[in-house]
Amino acid sequence: MKITHLILTSNFAGSERYAMELANLQSRTHDVSIIISPQAAESRPEALLHRIDPSVKVFVLKHKLRFLQIFEARRLLKKINPDIAHSHLNRACRALKGYTGTSKRVATLHIHYTRQQHEKLDGLIAIAQWQLADIPEKLLGHTSQIDNWTADNSAGTTKRESMRAQFGIKPADILVGALGRTVDSKGFDTLIKAFRQSNIPNARLAIIGSGKAWNKLKAMAGPDIIMPGFCPTPADWLAAFDVFVSSARSEPFGLVFLEAMDSGLPILATASQGALHLHHLIETPLIPIDDVDAMRVALESFCSHPVARKHYDLSRYRIEPKALEIEAFYRRLLA
């Protein structure tokens, strides 16, 4: 099968990881290519190009202006002429919506269904059950709900002690950790306020990630809350944490939940869409969104009675079975 993925963002996060990992795995048995923006091909840790397997053909767009990339991607798709054109996120979906070639046009709903991006496509992949309610009836028959996945890192990392020592975290300290893009939807401002109010003597807070709100959050956090920015090896920080906290206002699936579970971490989470979808694994009571006091109480409760790491059964959230489900969906569209 000839498959082309389109992702026109610049920085690596959960949706980009999904696209890269899927393309890399599919390239073992299919003719796979990927179209990326010139910003994604830059030499920097947050870029995408260095994460793509050599077996995947990479097409880097020339235009740096984002709206022109949409038209360039359409022209390039006509030249490639894949069986399946699979888009990820806003501009890639808009490029695919206006594409008039013979390829079957597929999009993964990394956030939610929108008419402007997805209405005229041939197939949709919903990453969570809640997304199906917004999809028009005529498209539901061409939609498959396929959960996100995480790679098996259960063997762990040896970086716990070194990561903690680097930032002056004592062995007896409880490291409360959060991981994700520093944008408004992640609710890190609520977490910072709650942690400040809790005043737990033996606790530290680390927020790992970069994004538009980083400077504002850093100013709010002050010097004692750890905010090192983007980390190319998040598993090292997950090993250093004692509890993972999601303070999200919106989290469509929450790949980061699976990453935290893969590290065996106990989880405190707000009642986002992703946390509700995975609550059968999270198990702890969900915290109301944007409720500083409720978050403070949850932090104090955990730190007064810390819970050890545990094993989560993530067998249904591994990439190999999910990739097979996606391939079966492709074949259904092509039949």
N, C-alpha and C positions, 0 to 999 in steps of 0.2 A: 504494500500500500504506500502511496506517495502522500506524505503529510507535511503541511507547512503551518507552523505556529507563528502568530503575530503578537508581539508585545512591545509597545512603543513608549513605555515609561523609562525613567533614567536611573532609578535607585532600587536596590534589592530589598524586598520585603516578602511577606508571605505569598502574595499572588505571583510574584516573579519566581519565587522558589518553586511553586507548583508548576509553572510553565517550563522552567529549566529542567527540573527533575523528570517531568513527563517526556519532554523531547529527548533527553539523554537516554532514558530507558527504551523508548520506542525505536530509537536509532539502532538498537541491537538487532531488530528483526524487520525494520521498514526503512524506506527512503525518506529521511526526515530532514527538513530545513527549518530555519527560524529567521524571521525578519525583526530587526531591532533598530532602535534610534541611534544616531551618532553619539548622543550623550551616554547611552548604555555601553558603548564600546570604548569609553575613555579609560585611561590607566589610573584607577582609584578603587579603594576597597568596596565602595557601595555600588560599583558598576556591575554589569551583567556578563560581558563577553567572556571573562576568564572563568566563569562557572559553566560554560557550555562545553560539552564533550567534543573532542575532535571529529567524531563520527557524524556530528550534526553539521550540515552545510549552513553557514551563517551569511546572511545578507544584511549589510549595514546601510541604512538609508543615507543619502547625501545631504538632504535638506535639514538644516538645524531649526528652521521655523516649524513649529508643531503642526499648524494647520496644513502646511504643504506636505508634511510627511504622510498624511492620510491619502492624498492623491498619488504620491510616489509609491506607497505600499500597494495600492490597487493596480498600478501599471506593472509593478514587479510580480504580483500574483498572477497576472495574465501570462507573463513570460514563463513562470515556474509551472503553472497549470497543474496543481496538485489534485489528488482525489478528494482530500479533506483539507480545508483551510480553517484553522482553529484559533480563534482570537481570545485575548485576555485583556480586560479592562477597557476603559472609555474609548480612547482614540483608535485602538486596534479594532474594536467592535464597530465604530463608525466607518472605518476604512472597509471593513468586510461587508457592512450593510449596503454600501454603494457599489460593491464589486459585482460585475455582470458576467463573470466567466462560468465555466461548467462545474467548478468545484462545489462540493457540499460545504456550506458555511455553518460552522459550529462556534458557539461561545460558551465559556464557563462563566457562570454568574458568581464572580468573586465577591460582589457586594449585594446587589439585588437587581431584579428585572426593571428595565426602563424601556419605554416604547422607542425613544430616540436611538437607542443602541441596538436593540434586539428584535424589534417587531418583525422584520422581513427575513430573518435568518432561517436556515433549514433545520437547525437543531440546537437545543440548549442543554447544558449540564448544570443542574442545581447542586450546590455543595451541601445544602441543608434543607430539611423538610419544609421549614417555614417559608422558604422562597417560592414554593409552588403556588401559594395562594394568590400571588400577584401576576402570574403568567396567564395570558388569555387562553380560553378553552381551545381555540384552534391550534395553539402551539403546544399545549400540554401533551398531545399525542406524539410530539416530536421532542419531548423532554425526558431526560433521565436524571434521577436523583442519585448522585454518586458522592459519597463522603470524601472529605479531604484525607490526607495521609501524613505520616511522618516516617522517616527512615529509622531503622532499629539502631539506636545508640545505647542500648541497655548495658553494654559492656562498660560504659561510663568513661570518665576522664580522670586523669591523675592530677588535675589542676586545682582541686578544691583548696588545698592548703596554700599554694602559691598565689592564687587569686586573692584570697582573703588577706594574706600577709602583705601583699602589694598595697592594699588600701587600709592597713592598720586595723583589720577586723580580728578581734581576739577569738581564740577557740571557743570560749564560753558565750560569745555574743550570738544573738539570733539575727541572722541576715534576712530581712524581708526583701524580696526581689520582684521586680517587674521588668518586662521585656517587650519592646515594640516600638513602632514609630512614634515620635513625640509630636502627636497631632491631637487636636481637641477631642476627637472621638474616643481616644484611649482613656480620658478622664484622669490623667496623672495629676492634675491640679487638685482633684478631690483626694487622691491618695496622699499627696504631700501635706495637705491641710489636716487630714485625719491622723497621719503619723506625728505631725507636730503636736497636735492636741493630746495624743496618747501619752507622750512623755515617758515611754517605757525605758527604764535605765539601762538595760543590757541589750537593746535592739538597735540595729542600723538599717537604713533603707538604701537600696540601690535601684536606680532606674536606668536600664540599658537600652540605648537606641538614639536615633537622630531624627530630625524632622523640623517642620516649620516653627513649632512652638518651643524648641529646645532652649533658646535664649531666655524666653519668658519664664519657663519652668525652672531653669537654673537659677535665675534671680530670686524666684520664690523659694527654692530649695535651700539656698545658702551653702556654706562650705562643708557642712557635716553630712549632707545627703550625697551619696555617690552617683555622679552622672557622667560617665566617661565618653558618652556618645556612641556611635556605631561600633559594633563588635562583629568581626567576621566569623568568630567561633563562639556562638551563643551557648553551646553545650558546656563550655568552661564556666560561664557565669551560672548556669543552671546547677552545676555541680557545687558551686560556692554557696548558693542560696540554701536557706532552711525552710522557706515557705515561698510559694509563688502567688502573687496577687494580681488579679485582673480587675482594674477599676473602670473598665470600658463603659462608655455610653452606648456604643454600638460595636458589635463584634459579630460579623455574619456567620462565621464558623469558629474561628479561633484556633488556627494551626498551632499557635503558641501553647494552647492547652495540651495538645498531644505531645509537644516537645517537653513540657514540664512533667507530664505523666511518664514519658519515656525515661526521665531522670528520677522518677519515683517520688517527686515532691508532693507534699500536701498542698491543696489549692484553696485560696479564698477568692471568690469571684462575685462581681455584680451580676444582676439578672439580665445580661445581654442575650441576644438571640443565640449566639454560639454556646454560651454557658447553659442555657436552657436545653439546647440540642444535645449537649454532652453531660447533662446533670447526672445521668445514671452512672457515670464514671467519677465525676467530681465529688458527689455524695454530700459534701458539707452544705449547709443552708446558704442559699444565694442572698447577696446583700442588695438592698434597693439601690438603684442607680442614682448618682449625684447626692447621696445621703452621707455627709461627712461624719455625722455622729454614729450612724450604723457601721460605717467602715472603721471608725475609731474603736468601737466596742468589739468588732470582729478581730482587729489587730491585738487588742489587749487580752481578749479571751485566748487567742492562740499562743501569745507569748507567755501567758501565765501557766499554760499547760501545753507545751510544744508537742506536736505529733511527729513521730519518726517517719522516714521515707517508707514507701510501700510499693508493692508490685501492682501494676495496672495491666489488665488483659487488653492489649492493643492489636491483637491478631487481625481484627477486621479493619484496622486503620493502617495497613502496610501498603506500600506503593505497588507491589507486584499484582495482588488481586484487583486493586483499583484500576490499574492500567489495562488489565484484561476486560474489566467492565466497560471502560472507555472504548477499547477496540471493538467490542461487541456492539456498542452503540453506533460507532462509525459504520460498521458493516450493515447495520439495520437501515441507516440512512442511505447507504449506497445501493441497497437491494432494489 
